[in-house]
Amino acid sequence: MFLEHLSLTDFRSYQQVDLALSPGVTVLVGSNGLGKTNLVEAIGYLSTLSSHRVSSDAPLLRFGAERALVRAQLVRGAQKVMVEVEINASRANRARINRANPVRARDILGICRSVLFAPEDLALVKGDPSNRRRFLDDLLVVMLPKHALTRSDYDKVLKQRNALLKSARAQHFSRNGVSEGHLATLDVWDAHLAVAAAHLLSARLELLNLLRPHMAEAYAQLTDGSKLLRAIYRSSIDADLAFSPESHDAGPSDTQDSPFAAQGQEPADLSLCSIEELTEKFVAALAVSRTRELERGMSLVGPHRDELELLLGVAPARGYASHGESWSVALALRLASFYVLSEDKHVANNQPILILDDVFAELDAQRRRKLALMVADAEQVLVTAAVGEDIPPELSGAQVQVIPGGVVSNGG
């Protein structure tokens, strides 16, 4: 699959821009601040309906605009498809496929498949666990769009359950006890949460099993191969971890270290469990946690509390990896995503668009060349750079000059 044409209206810094593309390598060159990343951000948004730079849609609209439009012409084998999404300031986003009647935005998921690496991806290694959870969940949505609903269902149940726990906590302090009605309602929401959590956890674990060998191989190719990159999924379903004293010092925003990262021991392989077995485990863990959750007024068990621990050799990458190693780990995660999507048997002509945003400026000459050789044969590679000299000769191809408010093609 490749992107043939991209059109943006009132997206970020662009009032209107049209970009024609072809298979192979295209390098977007321009000084910092001119909008190179805005172009590739729009492509990424079509894949996941979210930005890799901001958590809400509001900053995506050009200042003063009420809506932004992202439109793409995609080619997959002998087929072409036009997909567009309208990002609105004051109402729900809408989408169109081949200029037909508007549909829900999430109905376009799976049409534009891309993998984007950007400087922000250092947070996958150095940041808190929420970054790594989002990495898994975003890839799930690109690979199997049905998981957008899996994640949405879990988030909805979690929000309702947290509201109930908060209310019960307030009642406890005001009346010196939680009512039977609150506890009965909590039983119902425990059951809902357990089912939703089991589906999301099962999907993450299945995906991680696909990623692991590609992560290790990609990291070895990018480096001298002296350290093995591994990934361990630590789930709050394990009561010994979920209810350790450390876990109650870390809030749901993960502003402090995960309670799971320092455990040392290998967790049980939950990927061997069925959905029903995972549901039972969640029900049991929630029962054990109830007193603590009522004290805290928040849910302490569930995929929103889990950690994807990345190890280089025996040491956690977070806190121990050098800056260069951290870049290589983050790149390995994105390259593994690319390989997993490329091997996906559910979709014909399934290789995603590979986007490297301002990557080569941070790599030494040896790693630049290694990365270039790894991706040069992809069906479509889009690279951004402030100066063309940062791009290795192995990635020579078409070049587009990004200028204030637009682009100028320089050919191949």
Secondary structure, DSSP 8 states (H G I E B T S, - for coil): -EEEEEEEEEETTEEEEEEE--SEEEEEE--TTSSHHHHHHHHHHHHHSS-SS-SSSGGGB-TT-SEEEEEEEEEETTEEEEEEEEEESSS--EEEETT-S-EEGGGGTTTS-EEEE-GGGGHHHHS-HHHHHHHHHHHHHHH-TTHHHHHHHHHHHHHHHHHHHHHHHHHHHHHSS--HHHHHHHHHHHHHHHHHHHHHHHHHHHHHHHHHHHHHHHHHHHS-S-S-EEEEEE-TTSHHHHTSGGGGTS-TT--S--SSTT--S----GGGS-HHHHHHHHHHHHHHHHHHHHHHTS--SSGGG-EEEEEETTEEHHHHS-HHHHHHHHHHHHHHHHHHHHT-TTSSS---EEEEES-GGGS-HHHHHHHHHHHTTSSEEEEEESSGGGS-GGG--EEEEEETTEEEE---
